[in-house]
Amino acid sequence: MASEAAGSRSQDAAPSNIAREIEASGANVRLRTATDADAAFLFELFRATRGGVLRLGGLPETMIDNLLTMQYRARSQGYRDRFPGARRLVVETADGPIGELIEHDEADAVYIVDIALLPDQQQRGLGTALVQSVMAHATARGGVRAIVMANNAASLKMFGRLGFRDTGNGDEAHIELRWRPLDEAKQP
């Protein structure tokens, strides 16, 4: 994918770790391959997007930090084990990193393993632009698949607006969604 982006413009114009650039909410957003130097940001992103639920329980902050550290390590290891070839991309603007997108090529789709944006970057159209960028690159593969928590109304609404359909293969806590280019062609 990085060679795809580099091939569309001058070799001097973009670093080799840029996977793609998109326009979102009036800002240029680029997706680049995550490196070891991104570890602190990625953990802070996890903390910012997952810590709120734990804080609702009234737990002490030190306990929350310990739980989030364990959860982050388990999640990271689980993703490495289940999706060894996944592309882990940092989402950034000119002001710095704002999110993460993890995508994995499957036989008949690109699977969105995870997508996260800093809380102050949410509800601004960035998530939609990121998913649309995956869709644009996934047409030849047959579409996009994602699994969303059943209680994540904002994400379910966004995916629905983009033409994703419930596959019926989820469970009580998760909904599996699928977008296929042919489904879009059938829309009135």
KAWO-V926606 format. One line per field, one symbol per residue. ss: DSSP state (a for helix, b for strand, c for the rest). A space follows every 10 residues. Layout:
BEGIN
ss = ???
END
This chain:
BEGIN
ss = caaaaaaccc cccccccbbb bbbbccbbbb bbbccaaaaa aaaaaaaaaa aaaaaacccc aaaaaaaaaa aaaaaaaaaa aaccccbbbb bbbccbbbbb bbbbbccccb bbbbbbbcaa accccaaaaa aaaaaaaacc cccbbbbbbc ccaaaaaaaa acccbbcccc cccbbbbbbc aaaaaacc
END
